[in-house]
């Protein structure tokens, strides 16, 4: 059963500006080391960072209530499986919320261009 849906769009130049201005302080506040390494290995790193930022925000919007104020963005991690498909790994308060609500799966889709990145998140709860 779908228990939440969220979408977010990010302007890639805003992420690029934040990285230029605040450097590692920005990156480490928002992204995990895995996300930073993955994105930096790409030719257009800021597009990948922006897509991950949008995915994090989409997950929070899918959760959809005041409990998201307790979640740090780095607690919502965007990783890729062997085939390149993105998936979400939660930690900290985000993981506690996932368990308490019985969320069994988070489906994520991301896309980006030079100017924009967008992501969609769907929260699934198994019903027995």
C-alpha positions in Angstrom: 0.0 0.0 0.0 1.3 3.5 -0.9 1.5 5.6 2.3 3.3 8.6 0.9 4.4 10.4 -2.3 6.8 13.3 -2.6 8.4 15.2 -5.4 11.0 17.9 -5.5 12.8 20.0 -8.1 16.2 21.7 -7.6 18.0 24.3 -9.7 21.5 22.8 -10.4 23.2 26.3 -10.3 22.0 26.8 -6.7 23.7 23.6 -5.7 26.8 24.6 -7.6 26.9 28.0 -6.0 26.5 26.5 -2.5 29.4 24.1 -3.2 31.5 26.9 -4.4 30.7 29.2 -1.5 30.7 26.8 1.5 32.6 23.8 0.1 33.0 20.8 2.4 30.9 22.5 5.1 27.9 22.4 2.8 28.6 19.0 1.4 29.1 17.2 4.7 26.0 18.8 6.2 23.7 17.6 3.4 25.4 14.5 1.9 27.0 11.3 3.1 30.5 10.4 2.1 29.2 7.8 -0.3 27.0 10.4 -2.1 29.9 12.9 -2.3 32.3 10.4 -3.7 29.8 9.1 -6.2 28.9 12.6 -7.4 32.5 13.8 -7.6 33.4 10.8 -9.8 31.0 12.1 -12.4 31.8 14.6 -15.1 28.9 16.9 -14.0 29.1 16.4 -10.2 26.7 19.2 -9.3 23.9 17.7 -11.4 24.3 14.4 -9.4 24.4 16.3 -6.1 21.3 18.3 -7.1 19.4 15.1 -8.0 20.3 13.6 -4.6 19.3 16.7 -2.8 15.9 16.6 -4.7 15.6 12.9 -3.7 16.2 13.6 0.0 13.5 16.4 -0.1 11.1 14.1 -2.0 11.4 11.5 0.7 10.8 14.1 3.5 7.7 15.3 1.6 6.5 11.8 1.3 6.7 11.3 5.0 4.7 14.5 5.1 4.3 15.7 8.7 6.1 17.6 11.4 8.3 14.6 12.3 10.5 15.5 9.3 11.9 18.4 11.4 13.8 15.9 13.4 15.5 14.3 10.3 18.8 15.6 9.0 19.2 15.4 5.2 22.3 13.2 5.6 20.0 10.6 7.3 18.4 10.1 3.9 21.1 8.5 1.7 20.8 8.0 -2.0 22.8 5.0 -3.3 22.9 3.0 -6.5 22.7 -0.7 -6.9 24.9 -2.8 -9.2 22.8 -1.9 -12.3 22.8 1.9 -11.4 19.3 2.0 -10.1 19.0 4.5 -7.2 17.7 3.4 -3.8 17.3 5.0 -0.4 19.0 4.0 2.8 17.8 5.7 6.0 19.6 6.2 9.3 19.1 7.9 12.6 15.7 9.5 13.2 14.7 8.8 9.6 15.1 5.1 10.2 13.1 5.2 13.4 10.3 6.9 11.6 10.4 4.3 8.9 10.2 1.5 11.4 7.4 3.1 13.5 5.3 3.5 10.4 6.0 0.1 8.9 7.4 1.5 5.7 8.9 -1.5 3.9 10.2 0.1 0.7 11.0 3.5 -0.7 10.9 3.8 -4.5 12.9 6.7 -5.9 13.3 8.1 -9.4 15.6 10.9 -10.3 16.5 12.9 -13.4 18.6 15.9 -14.2 19.6 18.4 -16.9 22.2 21.1 -16.8 19.7 23.4 -15.1 17.3 21.2 -13.1 17.2 18.0 -11.1 14.0 16.3 -10.1 13.1 13.4 -7.9 10.0 11.4 -6.9 9.7 9.2 -3.9 7.0 6.7 -3.1 6.7 5.1 0.4 5.3 1.6 0.5 3.9 -0.3 3.5 3.3 -4.0 3.3 -0.2 -5.0 4.3 -0.8 -8.5 5.5 
